[in-house]
């Protein structure tokens, strides 16, 4: 319920576009059909917020609004999205730290009355609840890329490519070669935060058998590490891929072959030879993979 006297302190203007509530690291602009969240740029702003820039959240994507006490003399206004409405939250699967939650607005405690007013007004406009049938919040835009521990991942809007690093990729990935997956080949993504043990990004393929248990042995996955695959780089890419998969018809598209320059081919053959000499690659595997690399010149 709205506190007594609130309407005298704050005029009812939610029906008008442009009402803005500014907090730490972000400002919310309330419109007649959506909330536009603009994130600040600055050294203290979480990197994920800076990477996102802004998020427009349609009212139909919002299930609820909460206002709770925060830390050190603050209050927290939070919009709760319907399950499946945002590809970013779907990809994150509950792994985001509270400080990196893009739908929390932290305000000084003295602005609690104002925050409560907006919370009440926003709740009054909500009409939808339960799982969303489709994504209602736009995904980060491609092209997107980041460096993982064992390779470089990139998404151009139509396909995901993995290019392995000879210093980090397993022999299994070197045998498979660099990978390119058209969106039509995929059924989803699996993102495990780099801030926990065994972080990785795995692409889930249609009509494929069970993937290797360990992501470092799976050519459809890249693994994270200290400084590799940070949240603000790997999660937006995972969300963009997931959104593209959801909007793509389930068709089978053959993967395009990645072309490389001669110097790159020579370096990969040299590394393949090292694996062969170390006994990690058999004679047949060495000959087959070498022929495959030479055919890409």
C-alpha positions in Angstrom: 0.0 0.0 0.0 1.1 3.5 -0.7 2.1 5.5 2.4 -0.3 8.1 3.6 0.6 11.5 2.1 2.8 10.0 -0.7 0.6 11.5 -3.4 1.1 14.9 -2.0 4.8 14.5 -2.1 5.0 13.0 -5.5 2.6 13.8 -8.3 1.0 11.0 -10.2 3.0 11.0 -13.5 3.6 7.3 -14.3 1.3 7.6 -17.2 3.6 10.1 -18.7 6.8 9.0 -20.5 10.0 10.1 -19.0 9.7 9.7 -15.2 13.3 8.9 -14.0 14.4 7.3 -10.8 18.2 7.5 -10.4 20.2 5.2 -8.0 23.7 3.9 -7.7 25.1 2.7 -11.1 21.8 3.0 -12.9 18.7 5.1 -13.6 15.2 3.8 -14.4 13.0 5.6 -16.8 9.3 4.7 -16.5 7.1 4.7 -19.6 3.6 3.7 -20.4 4.5 0.2 -21.6 8.1 -0.4 -20.4 10.9 0.5 -18.0 14.2 1.6 -19.6 17.2 0.9 -17.5 20.3 2.9 -18.3 23.5 1.9 -16.6 26.3 4.3 -15.7 29.8 4.1 -17.0 32.5 4.4 -14.3 35.2 2.5 -12.5 32.8 1.5 -9.7 30.0 0.3 -12.0 29.9 -3.5 -12.4 31.4 -4.4 -15.7 28.3 -6.4 -16.8 26.2 -3.2 -16.5 28.7 -1.3 -18.6 28.7 -4.1 -21.2 24.9 -4.1 -21.4 24.6 -0.3 -21.6 20.8 -0.3 -21.2 17.9 -2.7 -21.1 14.3 -1.9 -22.1 11.9 -4.1 -20.1 8.3 -4.3 -21.4 5.7 -4.4 -18.7 4.5 -7.7 -20.0 7.9 -9.2 -19.0 7.6 -8.1 -15.4 5.9 -10.4 -12.8 6.5 -8.4 -9.7 8.2 -5.6 -7.9 9.9 -5.6 -4.5 11.4 -3.0 -2.2 13.7 -4.2 0.6 16.3 -2.7 3.0 19.8 -2.7 1.6 23.2 -2.4 3.1 24.7 0.7 4.7 21.7 3.0 4.6 20.2 2.0 1.3 17.0 0.5 -0.1 16.7 -1.9 -3.1 14.0 -1.6 -5.7 13.9 -4.8 -7.9 11.8 -5.9 -10.7 11.1 -9.6 -10.9 10.9 -10.9 -14.5 8.7 -13.7 -15.7 10.7 -17.0 -16.2 11.9 -17.1 -19.8 11.3 -13.5 -20.5 15.0 -12.5 -20.6 17.6 -14.5 -22.5 20.3 -13.0 -20.2 18.7 -14.3 -17.0 17.8 -17.6 -18.7 21.5 -18.2 -19.7 22.7 -17.1 -16.3 20.5 -19.7 -14.6 20.6 -18.1 -11.2 24.4 -17.8 -11.2 24.7 -14.0 -11.1 26.0 -12.4 -7.9 23.5 -10.0 -6.3 25.8 -7.1 -7.1 25.6 -8.0 -10.8 21.8 -8.3 -10.9 20.8 -5.9 -13.7 17.3 -5.5 -12.3 18.2 -4.2 -8.9 18.3 -0.4 -8.3 20.1 0.6 -5.1 19.0 4.0 -3.6 19.9 6.0 -0.5 17.5 5.2 2.3 16.1 8.7 2.4 14.6 8.0 -1.0 12.5 5.1 0.3 9.2 7.0 0.1 9.8 7.9 -3.5 10.9 4.3 -4.4 7.8 2.9 -2.7 5.6 5.2 -4.8 7.2 4.0 -8.0 7.0 0.4 -6.8 3.2 0.8 -6.1 2.6 2.5 -9.4 4.5 -0.1 -11.4 2.7 -3.0 -9.7 -0.6 -1.4 -10.6 0.3 -1.7 -14.3 1.3 -5.4 -14.3 -1.1 -7.8 -15.8 1.0 -10.9 -16.7 2.6 -13.7 -14.7 4.0 -17.2 -15.1 6.5 -18.4 -17.7 6.8 -16.3 -20.9 6.3 -18.1 -24.2 9.1 -16.2 -25.8 11.8 -13.8 -24.9 10.4 -10.3 -24.3 13.7 -8.5 -23.4 16.1 -8.0 -26.3 19.4 -10.0 -26.2 22.8 -8.2 -26.5 23.5 -7.5 -30.1 26.1 -9.4 -32.2 28.9 -9.4 -33.1 30.3 -10.6 -29.7 33.5 -12.3 -28.8 35.7 -13.2 -25.8 38.9 -15.1 -24.9 38.4 -18.3 -23.0 41.3 -20.3 -21.5 41.6 -22.7 -24.4 40.3 -20.7 -27.3 38.6 -17.6 -28.7 34.8 -17.7 -29.0 32.9 -15.4 -31.4 29.2 -15.0 -32.5 28.4 -13.1 -35.6 24.7 -13.3 -35.4 24.3 -16.5 -37.5 27.0 -18.8 -36.2 29.3 -19.4 -33.3 33.0 -20.1 -33.9 35.7 -21.5 -31.6 39.3 -21.1 -32.5 41.7 -23.0 -30.3 44.8 -21.7 -28.6 47.7 -24.1 -28.8 48.8 -23.1 -25.3 45.5 -24.1 -23.7 43.4 -26.4 -25.9 43.3 -30.2 -25.2 44.6 -32.7 -27.7 40.9 -33.7 -28.3 40.1 -30.2 -29.4 43.2 -30.0 -31.6 42.2 -33.3 -33.3 38.7 -31.9 -33.9 40.1 -28.6 -35.3 38.6 -25.2 -35.1 34.8 -25.2 -34.9 31.9 -23.3 -36.5 28.3 -24.0 -35.5 25.4 -22.5 -37.4 22.5 -21.4 -35.2 20.3 -24.0 -36.9 22.5 -26.8 -35.5 22.0 -25.8 -31.9 19.3 -26.4 -29.3 20.6 -24.2 -26.6 23.6 -23.2 -24.5 25.1 -24.1 -21.1 26.9 -21.3 -19.3 28.8 -21.9 -16.1 30.1 -18.8 -14.4 33.8 -18.2 -14.5 33.5 -17.1 -10.9 32.9 -20.8 -9.8 34.9 -24.0 -10.3 34.9 -25.4 -13.9 33.3 -22.4 -15.6 32.6 -22.9 -19.3 30.3 -22.2 -22.2 29.0 -25.3 -24.0 26.9 -25.3 -27.1 24.1 -27.9 -27.1 23.7 -29.4 -30.5 20.5 -30.9 -32.1 20.6 -34.5 -33.0 23.9 -35.1 -31.2 24.7 -37.7 -28.7 25.7 -37.0 -25.1 28.7 -34.6 -25.0 31.9 -35.5 -23.2 31.6 -35.1 -19.4 34.5 -32.7 -19.3 34.2 -29.4 -21.3 37.9 -29.4 -22.0 37.4 -32.5 -24.1 34.3 -31.2 -25.9 34.9 -29.4 -29.2 31.5 -27.7 -28.7 32.7 -26.0 -25.5 35.3 -23.5 -24.3 36.5 -23.4 -20.7 37.1 -20.4 -18.5 39.9 -19.6 -16.1 41.3 -16.7 -14.1 40.9 -13.7 -16.4 39.4 -15.8 -19.2 35.7 -15.7 -20.1 34.7 -13.0 -17.7 31.0 -12.6 -16.9 30.6 -9.3 -18.7 32.0 -10.9 -21.9 30.9 -14.5 -21.9 27.3 -14.1 -20.5 26.2 -11.5 -23.1 27.4 -13.9 -25.9 25.7 -16.8 -24.3 22.4 -14.8 -24.1 22.7 -13.6 -27.7 23.2 -17.2 -28.9 20.3 -18.5 -26.8 18.0 -15.8 -28.2 19.0 -16.6 -31.7 18.4 -20.3 -31.1 15.0 -19.7 -29.7 14.0 -17.7 -32.7 15.4 -20.1 -35.3 13.5 -22.8 -36.9 14.8 -26.3 -36.1 16.7 -27.0 -39.3 20.0 -28.8 -39.8 22.6 -26.6 -41.4 26.1 -28.0 -42.2 28.9 -26.2 -40.5 31.0 -23.9 -42.7 34.7 -24.7 -43.0 37.0 -22.1 -41.4 39.7 -20.9 -43.8 43.1 -20.0 -42.4 46.3 -18.4 -43.6 49.4 -20.5 -44.4 51.3 -19.3 -41.3 48.5 -20.5 -39.1 48.3 -23.9 -40.8 52.0 -24.3 -40.4 51.9 -23.5 -36.7 49.1 -26.0 -36.1 50.9 -28.7 -38.0 54.0 -28.0 -35.8 51.9 -28.3 -32.6 50.2 -31.5 -33.9 53.7 -32.9 -34.5 54.6 -32.2 -30.8 51.5 -34.0 -29.7 52.4 -36.9 -32.0 56.0 -37.1 -30.6 54.6 -37.0 -27.0 52.4 -40.0 -27.8 49.1 -38.0 -27.4 48.2 -38.5 -31.0 48.5 -41.8 -32.9 50.2 -42.2 -36.3 46.8 -42.5 -38.1 45.4 -39.4 -36.2 48.5 -37.4 -37.0 48.3 -38.2 -40.8 44.6 -37.7 -41.0 44.6 -34.3 -39.1 47.7 -33.1 -41.1 45.9 -33.9 -44.4 42.8 -32.1 -43.1 44.8 -29.0 -42.2 46.7 -29.0 -45.6 43.4 -29.2 -47.4 42.3 -25.9 -45.9 45.1 -24.0 -47.6 
